[in-house]
Amino acid sequence: MNTIELPVATNSLRTRMFINGSWVAAKSGAQLPVYNPATGEVLAHVPDADANDVNDAVSSAVHTFKSEAWRRMPPVKREAILLRLADLLEENANELAELETLNNGKLLIYSRMVEVGASAQWLRYMAGWATKINGTTLDLSLPMPPQVRVRASTQRVPVGVVGAIIPWNFPLLMAVWKIAPALACGNTVVLKPAEETPLTALRLGELALEAGLPPGALNVITGRGEIAGNALVQHPQVNKIAFTGSTEVGRIIGAACGQNLKAVSLELGGKSPVIVLSDCDPQQAAEGAAAAIFFNHGQVCTAGSRLYIHESIYEDVLERMKDIAESIVLGAGLDKDVQMGPMVSAKHYENVLQHIRNGLDDGAELVCGGAERPLPHGYFVKPTIFANRNKKDIRLLTQEVFGPVLIATPFSSVEEVLDEANSSIYGLGASVWTNNMSAALRLADELEAGTVWINTHNMVDPNLPFGGFKASGVGREHGAAAVEHYTETRSLVIAY
Ligand code: NAD
């Protein structure tokens, strides 16, 4: 294997978690193994936190919040610290990228570009918001004695302690999507990474301290969702939960936050349609649709996992996609010659294979890929395409796979494909591929999706609101929308 030397990453494998600026073990002493999905070998052990540890992390975040060291710091200084953190990510890019690839399995180039590069970009963008959080002044109509005047204004204030719970598909980037706006607004944070991929989040906590964040402003607890994650959700001193993960867990967290009247934002699952109209160049459409499903091994919430191709070019596009899928080289993300890494864990690998078996059982026609193990070790799944020429009602059309598995269905009219596209419980992303901009915009007007792309897919930006319709979530991240998430509005009325 043409692997890259690992000079630094293995030095930063952690066995402790990060609370109040210090490395600590779980009080119970329990640990969780962390794996390398390319080999199935144990990479490290991290604390298996329980409610006692979560309580310590929340107490530290509460103490730092109340101490005013962060929320009352002049915004320009908060901005400078977040900018310094972005610089530190880039200065430590090799280490962070290697660590991510070892732990998550993704290609090293994507760890560099997306996990480190985009995280630095997001931090810089959100740092700028620290100095731009505004209130308003308002005219009131209160009945007052003639000699009394009234002045009213609003102020956006931090919500307090934010509990951030994230998934494993973009471990460092998802952490930054949460902590950057939360910290920019003056909150303190307890971050719980996914049990599969805690390593870069732990290093992020350490780098944040080095950047000048006060101890306790960012705590990173490792542990299982139903124990540590649940303790964070239930904790009475956590004022807001920012969650990204599955719709199933999102429902549990949303219900718990509703019960406790706790602010919550939910970025959940998807089953995003990719619609190829009849005028498309078949090769461009095939390349675009392949990238939409196979990027990050299909482990993307907005993965274009339902492909709808106009019947006039259906067979042509499908044939070209088959060629692309069969040319993808599988292997460890550290191997320079590889184009797709493994699924993140043994459990997720089994889930994805089950979805492929469901496709076969439901009568979808296998075009390429399948459930056979392509390599003797690791959790690799072949890029898999199913055809649904007879437009059957099959589970692959409705259930999120979160892997490199595509179902391609022909359509004959725009009305038909719109109905199909909107038939999902999800509504995260959608893309339309055509040179007919009028047709594209008319479809975009009707698609039930938080983001609609035209002639592209999976493009996100810190200035662009991101989130889902329907069962894909509640709330929007990024841009000005993020500031609303992480602040409360206080109204002030002065009689004089
Ligand atoms: P998951 O829901 O299983 O876990 C996500 C996080 O929630 C993990 O940190 C986990 O430990 C924690 N968790 C699990 N049960 C919990 C509970 N009862 N209480 C509190 N926390 C709990 O999701 P996953 O398998 O890690 O990630 C894949 C899912 O995430 C997919 O459905 C994908 O679509 C979704 N996702 C959505 C977005 C988005 O922005 N919409 C982005 C990435 C991933």
Boltz pocket constraint, residues with backbone or C-beta under 6 A from the ligand:
constraints:
  - pocket:
      binder: B
      contacts: [[A, 165], [A, 166], [A, 167], [A, 168], [A, 169], [A, 192], [A, 193], [A, 194], [A, 195], [A, 223], [A, 224], [A, 225], [A, 226], [A, 228], [A, 229], [A, 230], [A, 233], [A, 244], [A, 245], [A, 246], [A, 247], [A, 249], [A, 250], [A, 252], [A, 253], [A, 267], [A, 268], [A, 269], [A, 270], [A, 300], [A, 301], [A, 302], [A, 400], [A, 402], [A, 428], [A, 468], [A, 472], [A, 473]]
      max_distance: 6.0
